[in-house]
Amino acid sequence: MSRSNDVRIRLRIIRSFMLILSCVFLISCVGTVVGVAVDASVEIAKIPFKVIGAAVDIAVPGDSDD
């Protein structure tokens, strides 16, 4: 009986270690995905300002040194 209990305890330790290890790896993957999503959102938020700036540059005549 003692040997089977030792095996069960070792299996629980191994399972716990694998679970913790997989959680650590998944957290880093999730962090990467979130970082990419935030970067894309920031770039999308900049688009209207770029369009408005281009429209203002077209509408307002520039100073020419002719």
Secondary structure per residue as TSV (DSSP state, phi and psi in degrees):
chain	resnum	aa	ss	phi	psi
A	1	M	-	360.0	-37.4
A	2	S	H	-65.4	-36.9
A	3	R	H	-67.6	-40.3
A	4	S	H	-68.3	-33.5
A	5	N	H	-67.1	-38.6
A	6	D	H	-62.5	-41.4
A	7	V	H	-65.1	-42.6
A	8	R	H	-63.4	-41.2
A	9	I	H	-64.7	-43.4
A	10	R	H	-63.6	-40.7
A	11	L	H	-64.4	-38.6
A	12	R	H	-64.6	-40.5
A	13	I	H	-64.0	-44.8
A	14	I	H	-63.4	-44.5
A	15	R	H	-61.9	-42.6
A	16	S	H	-63.2	-43.5
A	17	F	H	-62.1	-44.5
A	18	M	H	-64.5	-38.5
A	19	L	H	-64.5	-45.8
A	20	I	H	-64.0	-42.8
A	21	L	H	-63.1	-43.9
A	22	S	H	-66.8	-35.3
A	23	C	H	-63.9	-40.9
A	24	V	H	-62.5	-44.6
A	25	F	H	-66.3	-39.1
A	26	L	H	-68.2	-35.6
A	27	I	H	-64.0	-40.2
A	28	S	H	-67.5	-36.6
A	29	C	H	-66.9	-42.3
A	30	V	H	-63.5	-40.3
A	31	G	H	-61.1	-39.4
A	32	T	H	-65.8	-44.6
A	33	V	H	-63.5	-42.3
A	34	V	H	-64.8	-40.7
A	35	G	H	-61.5	-41.4
A	36	V	H	-66.7	-40.9
A	37	A	H	-64.4	-39.8
A	38	V	H	-66.6	-42.2
A	39	D	H	-60.8	-42.4
A	40	A	H	-65.4	-39.3
A	41	S	H	-64.2	-39.6
A	42	V	H	-65.1	-42.1
A	43	E	H	-64.8	-39.1
A	44	I	H	-66.4	-36.0
A	45	A	H	-68.9	-26.3
A	46	K	H	-76.6	-22.0
A	47	I	H	-57.8	-48.5
A	48	P	H	-59.5	-36.3
A	49	F	H	-68.3	-37.0
A	50	K	H	-66.6	-41.7
A	51	V	H	-65.0	-44.6
A	52	I	H	-63.8	-41.7
A	53	G	H	-61.8	-41.1
A	54	A	H	-66.9	-39.7
A	55	A	H	-65.5	-38.9
A	56	V	H	-66.6	-39.6
A	57	D	H	-62.8	-35.9
A	58	I	H	-73.6	-42.2
A	59	A	H	-73.5	-36.3
A	60	V	S	-92.4	120.0
A	61	P	-	-67.0	139.2
A	62	G	-	-85.6	158.5
A	63	D	-	-75.4	128.5
A	64	S	-	-113.3	143.3
A	65	D	-	-95.9	26.6
A	66	D	-	-69.9	360.0
